[in-house]
């Protein structure tokens, strides 16, 4: 009996040691992420007032007909006090944030999500809504080819676990290599110093992929009176984009949900999950290209046609329609071809 008790105590001690080691590793990883945020973020307390301008274009020649070209220009005086101008084919926005107020003028009904993602990543590589920024320890971590990879996962049906959130830091420099989650994410490179901040001069994001190149990063120049005035008249209702994780189709689609028709398959997986991230405008229309991912790639084309046929219900936030980045997961059951 004493031998068993002794073994049990040793096992308990070993378990506590492993748990403490795991917690210490998680804290160390999160500490490294926090340091990267402090070094790489422009939009934070203590940053020298700046003016930044970036041009955006497809990162590869095969995406040249995607229409994804544009500009981002930001004049920043302090956290919560800035002016931002964005432009892309069919859309232009001027936004002023100051004193807790937002003044916005939009030319175009749809705010391209690829433009939004790049504009935000230029000044804040890791968003505040990320698990890492909230101090949540990663589910997995590893060092591979000179980078530290952290992963936060959320299980879905049929044992499918798509990567929910990722952060990768260059193990040598401690700077962001890439990060991503629902509605955000980018790859960062070509870092250069700006008043003690290490700022990526090249940011790539989305699919089809776009690349933003900083062409101006300088001290905030003299600006006209009222440049940061968010109290002026003539403001539009700001266009907002929110992220909505996996939700039942019946709760999100206008009208009855049709039964999907899947192709017959040979010698491949018959059950599993297909999932997709969709970008919807304020009327519920799909507005960005998307590519389903599934446990059986043989159904991806059918899944794309199925999701493309839907008219989604508009989503309201505080009574105002918003754009939505929505994740949908759907279980499938196939038939074996004879």
C-alpha positions as a printed Julia matrix, in Angstrom:
338×3 Matrix{Float64}:
   0.0    0.0     0.0
   2.83   2.36    0.83
   4.57   1.51   -2.43
   1.42   2.35   -4.37
   1.04   5.61   -2.48
   4.66   6.5    -3.18
   4.25   5.81   -6.89
   1.06   7.85   -6.91
   2.8   10.77   -5.24
   5.65  10.64   -7.76
   3.15  10.56  -10.65
   1.28  13.5    -9.17
   4.52  15.46   -8.75
   5.54  14.63  -12.33
   2.12  15.71  -13.62
   2.3   19.0   -11.72
   5.79  19.59  -13.13
   4.59  18.99  -16.68
   1.61  21.28  -16.18
   3.83  23.99  -14.73
   6.31  23.56  -17.6
   3.5   23.79  -20.15
   2.14  26.93  -18.48
   5.62  28.48  -18.36
   6.14  27.75  -22.05
   2.75  29.31  -22.85
   3.58  32.41  -20.84
   6.98  32.63  -22.52
   5.39  32.38  -25.97
   2.78  34.99  -25.13
   5.53  37.19  -23.72
   7.34  37.01  -27.05
   4.12  37.92  -28.87
   3.61  40.9   -26.55
   7.15  42.1   -27.26
   6.53  41.77  -31.0
   3.32  43.8   -30.65
   5.19  46.53  -28.76
   7.92  46.64  -31.4
   5.81  46.35  -34.58
   2.6   48.28  -33.86
   2.23  51.9   -34.98
  -1.23  52.42  -33.51
  -0.29  52.39  -29.82
   0.58  54.72  -26.98
   4.08  56.15  -27.25
   4.36  56.0   -31.03
   5.8   59.14  -32.62
   3.05  60.94  -34.65
   3.29  59.75  -38.24
   2.08  59.95  -41.8
   2.03  56.72  -43.78
   1.06  55.93  -47.36
   0.94  52.55  -49.08
   0.1   51.37  -52.57
  -1.69  48.05  -53.07
  -1.55  45.7   -56.05
  -1.86  41.98  -56.76
   1.22  40.16  -55.52
   1.35  37.88  -58.58
   0.82  38.63  -62.26
  -1.91  35.99  -62.54
  -4.09  38.14  -60.23
  -3.73  41.32  -62.3
  -7.32  41.11  -63.55
  -8.72  40.84  -60.01
  -9.24  44.6   -59.76
  -7.43  44.64  -56.43
  -5.47  47.85  -56.63
  -5.62  50.77  -54.26
  -4.04  53.15  -51.78
  -4.03  53.65  -48.03
  -2.98  56.95  -46.41
  -3.05  57.64  -42.68
  -2.26  60.71  -40.6
  -1.92  59.64  -36.95
  -1.5   61.95  -33.97
  -2.25  59.68  -31.0
  -4.25  56.54  -30.16
  -7.86  57.27  -31.08
  -6.93  60.38  -33.07
  -6.22  59.87  -36.76
  -7.41  60.49  -40.31
  -7.44  57.67  -42.88
  -8.15  57.75  -46.61
  -8.65  54.56  -48.62
  -9.18  54.1   -52.32
  -9.87  51.16  -54.64
 -11.86  50.64  -57.85
 -15.47  51.52  -57.01
 -14.79  52.65  -53.46
 -13.28  55.61  -51.62
 -13.41  56.38  -47.91
 -12.33  59.21  -45.65
 -12.51  58.43  -41.96
 -11.63  60.69  -39.02
 -11.49  59.36  -35.46
 -11.06  61.83  -32.62
 -12.41  62.37  -29.13
 -14.4   59.14  -29.21
 -16.22  60.26  -32.38
 -16.08  58.84  -35.91
 -16.67  60.95  -39.02
 -16.83  59.0   -42.26
 -17.58  59.69  -45.9
 -17.95  56.75  -48.28
 -18.1   56.76  -52.05
 -19.4   53.26  -52.78
 -21.74  50.85  -50.99
 -19.25  48.05  -50.37
 -16.0   48.37  -48.41
 -13.68  45.76  -50.04
 -12.58  43.41  -47.31
  -9.09  42.9   -48.75
  -8.62  46.68  -48.52
  -9.85  46.76  -44.92
  -7.55  43.92  -43.86
  -4.45  45.5   -45.36
  -5.23  48.96  -43.99
  -5.58  47.58  -40.48
  -2.53  45.3   -40.69
  -0.29  48.19  -41.75
  -0.64  49.92  -38.38
  -1.65  47.01  -36.11
  -0.26  43.63  -37.2
  -2.05  41.71  -34.44
  -5.66  42.81  -33.78
  -6.97  43.29  -30.26
  -9.61  40.6   -30.77
  -6.98  37.88  -31.35
  -6.47  35.18  -28.72
  -2.81  36.13  -28.39
  -3.65  39.77  -27.68
  -6.14  38.62  -25.05
  -3.45  36.57  -23.29
  -4.93  33.15  -24.11
  -2.24  30.46  -24.22
  -1.87  28.7   -27.6
  -3.05  25.13  -28.08
   0.07  24.22  -30.03
   3.51  25.68  -30.51
   6.62  24.63  -32.37
   9.83  26.0   -33.81
  10.37  25.25  -37.47
  12.87  26.67  -39.97
  13.75  29.65  -37.85
  10.24  30.68  -36.8
   8.07  30.16  -33.73
   4.59  28.97  -34.74
   1.65  29.36  -32.34
  -1.77  27.93  -33.09
  -5.2   28.32  -31.49
  -7.7   25.71  -32.68
 -11.44  25.27  -32.37
 -12.8   21.77  -33.05
 -15.51  21.28  -35.64
 -17.61  18.16  -36.35
 -16.13  14.94  -37.68
 -12.78  15.56  -36.0
 -12.02  18.38  -38.42
  -9.89  21.09  -36.79
  -9.16  23.93  -39.2
  -6.6   26.4   -37.93
  -8.61  29.0   -36.1
  -5.82  31.47  -35.35
  -2.09  31.5   -36.04
   0.86  33.65  -35.09
   4.37  33.12  -36.41
   7.4   35.03  -35.13
  10.85  35.06  -36.68
  12.91  33.24  -34.08
  15.96  35.4   -34.75
  14.43  38.88  -34.84
  11.35  38.28  -32.69
   9.22  40.14  -35.28
   5.99  38.98  -36.89
   6.35  36.68  -39.87
   2.61  36.19  -40.32
  -0.64  35.86  -38.4
  -4.24  35.07  -39.22
  -7.75  34.46  -37.93
 -11.35  34.93  -39.03
 -11.5   38.35  -40.69
  -7.82  39.27  -40.24
  -4.32  38.15  -41.13
  -1.26  39.06  -43.17
   2.38  38.29  -43.89
   4.99  40.88  -42.91
   8.51  41.55  -44.2
  11.06  44.23  -45.11
  11.19  45.73  -41.63
  12.72  49.15  -41.04
  13.02  51.36  -37.96
  10.76  54.33  -37.26
  11.47  56.1   -33.96
  12.12  52.82  -32.18
   9.36  50.84  -33.89
  10.16  48.03  -36.32
   7.65  48.49  -39.13
   7.01  46.07  -41.99
   7.34  47.91  -45.29
   5.7   45.04  -47.21
   2.4   43.48  -46.12
   0.59  40.76  -48.09
  -2.91  39.49  -47.39
  -6.03  37.71  -48.62
  -6.75  35.52  -51.65
  -6.32  36.45  -54.46
  -3.32  37.86  -52.66
  -2.57  41.56  -52.57
   0.66  43.26  -51.57
   0.9   46.63  -49.87
   4.14  48.57  -50.16
   4.89  51.52  -47.9
   5.95  54.44  -50.06
   5.83  57.0   -47.24
   6.54  56.61  -43.52
   7.47  59.92  -41.98
   6.87  62.25  -39.05
   3.42  63.79  -39.07
   3.69  66.94  -41.18
   1.8   70.17  -40.61
  -1.86  69.65  -41.53
  -4.73  72.05  -42.1
  -7.04  73.15  -39.33
  -9.88  70.67  -38.93
  -7.84  67.8   -40.37
  -8.73  65.69  -37.31
 -12.19  67.19  -36.72
 -14.71  64.37  -36.27
 -17.55  66.73  -35.31
 -18.12  68.22  -38.76
 -21.47  67.79  -40.49
 -22.08  65.54  -43.48
 -20.88  62.24  -42.05
 -22.23  58.96  -43.45
 -23.18  56.07  -41.19
 -19.81  54.27  -40.84
 -19.44  50.97  -42.66
 -18.53  48.28  -40.14
 -17.33  44.71  -40.69
 -17.79  42.01  -38.05
 -16.7   38.37  -37.87
 -19.29  35.66  -37.19
 -18.08  32.13  -36.49
 -19.82  28.93  -37.55
 -23.63  29.37  -37.46
 -26.45  27.12  -38.78
 -27.44  27.91  -42.34
 -31.12  27.98  -41.4
 -30.44  30.94  -39.11
 -28.5   32.93  -41.71
 -30.1   32.29  -45.12
 -33.2   33.97  -46.5
 -35.81  31.36  -47.39
 -35.62  27.58  -47.07
 -32.21  25.93  -47.14
 -31.94  23.5   -50.09
 -30.51  20.04  -49.6
 -27.01  19.9   -51.11
 -26.47  17.53  -54.03
 -23.04  15.97  -53.79
 -21.26  14.06  -56.56
 -20.75  10.33  -56.33
 -17.14   9.47  -55.52
 -14.83   6.52  -55.94
 -12.29   5.28  -53.41
 -12.42   8.38  -51.23
 -13.81   9.58  -47.93
 -17.6    9.43  -47.77
 -18.28  11.51  -44.65
 -16.75  14.66  -43.23
 -17.09  18.42  -43.16
 -16.8   21.18  -45.74
 -16.25  24.71  -44.48
 -15.88  28.14  -45.98
 -15.3   31.78  -45.03
 -17.65  34.17  -46.83
 -17.54  37.97  -47.02
 -21.02  39.5   -47.19
 -22.04  43.08  -47.86
 -24.68  44.92  -45.83
 -27.44  43.38  -47.97
 -26.22  39.82  -47.4
 -24.64  39.27  -50.82
 -21.35  37.39  -51.18
 -18.78  39.91  -52.36
 -15.35  38.26  -52.29
 -13.97  35.14  -54.02
 -13.95  32.07  -51.8
 -12.65  28.51  -51.91
 -14.28  25.76  -49.8
 -12.05  23.41  -47.83
 -13.27  19.9   -47.06
 -12.31  16.46  -45.84
 -12.87  15.3   -49.44
 -11.67  17.74  -52.14
 -13.87  15.91  -54.68
 -16.88  17.91  -53.43
 -15.26  21.36  -53.38
 -16.68  22.48  -56.72
 -20.17  21.34  -55.76
 -19.8   23.07  -52.39
 -18.8   26.33  -54.06
 -21.87  26.22  -56.32
 -24.07  25.39  -53.31
 -22.86  28.28  -51.15
 -22.9   30.68  -54.11
 -26.64  30.12  -54.56
 -27.56  31.58  -51.16
 -28.98  34.98  -50.33
 -27.99  35.64  -46.71
 -30.0   37.69  -44.26
 -28.56  41.14  -43.51
 -26.86  41.34  -40.12
 -27.66  44.26  -37.83
 -25.43  45.68  -35.12
 -27.17  48.2   -32.87
 -29.87  48.4   -35.52
 -27.46  49.24  -38.36
 -26.59  46.8   -41.21
 -22.96  45.65  -41.17
 -20.66  43.75  -43.48
 -19.88  40.24  -42.28
 -17.03  37.77  -42.53
 -18.91  34.54  -41.85
 -17.57  31.01  -41.32
 -19.89  28.15  -42.2
 -19.23  24.44  -41.64
 -21.43  21.76  -43.17
 -21.31  18.0   -42.61
 -21.59  15.83  -45.74
 -22.39  12.21  -46.52
 -21.51  10.91  -49.96
 -22.41   7.84  -52.01
 -19.87   5.49  -53.49
 -19.98   5.45  -57.28
 -20.88   2.06  -58.68
